[in-house]
Amino acid sequence: QRSATKVTFPLVWTNTCCSHPLYRESELISENHLGVRNAAQRKLLDELGIPAEDVPVDQFVPLSRMLYKAPSDGKWGEHE
């Protein structure tokens, strides 16, 4: 369940963490989905406290790519 302090979708049950890349060199690498893998590794640490050495990027298997848009409270939402 998302934290009550999250700006979008507070207290909503959702995925544990995501692999949304940031605009940083290590997460913009398109070859072999490396940027997304690096982002997923970062988010596992941020959201769950799992260190990078426990989740090597070469063991990630990208499954899909999707685009979605969802309103939250009339002011905030997601379009990713």
C-alpha positions as a Markdown table, in Angstrom:
| # | Residue | x | y | z |
|---|---|---|---|---|
| 1 | Gln | 0.0 | 0.0 | 0.0 |
| 2 | Arg | 1.3 | 3.4 | -0.9 |
| 3 | Ser | 2.2 | 5.8 | 1.9 |
| 4 | Ala | -0.4 | 8.4 | 3.0 |
| 5 | Thr | 2.2 | 11.0 | 2.2 |
| 6 | Lys | 2.6 | 10.2 | -1.5 |
| 7 | Val | 1.4 | 13.0 | -3.8 |
| 8 | Thr | -0.3 | 10.7 | -6.2 |
| 9 | Phe | -2.5 | 7.8 | -5.2 |
| 10 | Pro | -1.9 | 7.9 | -1.4 |
| 11 | Leu | -3.0 | 4.8 | 0.4 |
| 12 | Val | -3.7 | 3.0 | -2.9 |
| 13 | Trp | -2.6 | -0.6 | -3.3 |
| 14 | Thr | -0.3 | -0.9 | -6.2 |
| 15 | Asn | 2.9 | -2.5 | -7.5 |
| 16 | Thr | 5.9 | -2.7 | -5.1 |
| 17 | Cys | 8.2 | -0.6 | -7.2 |
| 18 | Cys | 8.7 | 0.4 | -10.8 |
| 19 | Ser | 11.6 | 0.9 | -13.2 |
| 20 | His | 10.9 | 4.4 | -14.4 |
| 21 | Pro | 14.2 | 5.8 | -15.6 |
| 22 | Leu | 15.4 | 9.2 | -14.5 |
| 23 | Tyr | 17.1 | 11.6 | -16.8 |
| 24 | Arg | 20.6 | 10.5 | -15.8 |
| 25 | Glu | 23.2 | 8.9 | -18.0 |
| 26 | Ser | 23.1 | 5.5 | -16.4 |
| 27 | Glu | 19.3 | 5.2 | -16.9 |
| 28 | Leu | 19.2 | 6.5 | -20.5 |
| 29 | Ile | 21.1 | 3.6 | -22.0 |
| 30 | Ser | 18.8 | 2.0 | -24.6 |
| 31 | Glu | 21.1 | -0.9 | -25.6 |
| 32 | Asn | 19.8 | -4.2 | -24.1 |
| 33 | His | 17.4 | -2.2 | -21.9 |
| 34 | Leu | 20.3 | -1.3 | -19.6 |
| 35 | Gly | 18.9 | 2.1 | -18.6 |
| 36 | Val | 15.6 | 0.5 | -17.4 |
| 37 | Arg | 17.5 | -2.3 | -15.7 |
| 38 | Asn | 19.6 | 0.3 | -13.8 |
| 39 | Ala | 16.4 | 2.2 | -12.9 |
| 40 | Ala | 14.8 | -1.0 | -11.5 |
| 41 | Gln | 17.9 | -1.7 | -9.5 |
| 42 | Arg | 17.8 | 1.9 | -8.1 |
| 43 | Lys | 14.1 | 1.6 | -7.2 |
| 44 | Leu | 14.6 | -1.7 | -5.4 |
| 45 | Leu | 17.1 | 0.1 | -3.1 |
| 46 | Asp | 14.9 | 3.2 | -2.7 |
| 47 | Glu | 11.6 | 1.4 | -2.1 |
| 48 | Leu | 12.6 | -1.8 | -0.5 |
| 49 | Gly | 16.1 | -1.3 | 0.8 |
| 50 | Ile | 17.5 | -4.1 | -1.5 |
| 51 | Pro | 21.2 | -3.4 | -2.3 |
| 52 | Ala | 22.4 | -3.4 | -5.9 |
| 53 | Glu | 24.7 | -6.4 | -5.2 |
| 54 | Asp | 21.7 | -8.5 | -4.3 |
| 55 | Val | 20.0 | -7.7 | -7.7 |
| 56 | Pro | 22.5 | -7.7 | -10.5 |
| 57 | Val | 21.1 | -5.9 | -13.6 |
| 58 | Asp | 22.2 | -8.8 | -15.9 |
| 59 | Gln | 19.6 | -11.0 | -14.1 |
| 60 | Phe | 16.6 | -8.6 | -14.9 |
| 61 | Val | 14.3 | -9.8 | -17.7 |
| 62 | Pro | 12.4 | -6.9 | -19.3 |
| 63 | Leu | 8.8 | -8.2 | -20.0 |
| 64 | Ser | 7.1 | -5.3 | -21.7 |
| 65 | Arg | 6.8 | -1.6 | -22.3 |
| 66 | Met | 3.5 | 0.2 | -21.6 |
| 67 | Leu | 2.1 | 3.7 | -21.6 |
| 68 | Tyr | -0.7 | 4.7 | -19.3 |
| 69 | Lys | -2.5 | 7.8 | -18.0 |
| 70 | Ala | -4.3 | 7.9 | -14.7 |
| 71 | Pro | -5.8 | 10.9 | -12.8 |
| 72 | Ser | -5.4 | 10.9 | -9.0 |
| 73 | Asp | -7.1 | 13.8 | -7.2 |
| 74 | Gly | -7.9 | 16.3 | -10.0 |
| 75 | Lys | -4.7 | 18.1 | -9.5 |
| 76 | Trp | -2.2 | 15.3 | -9.7 |
| 77 | Gly | -2.0 | 12.1 | -11.8 |
| 78 | Glu | 0.4 | 10.0 | -13.8 |
| 79 | His | 1.1 | 9.9 | -17.5 |
| 80 | Glu | 4.0 | 7.6 | -18.1 |
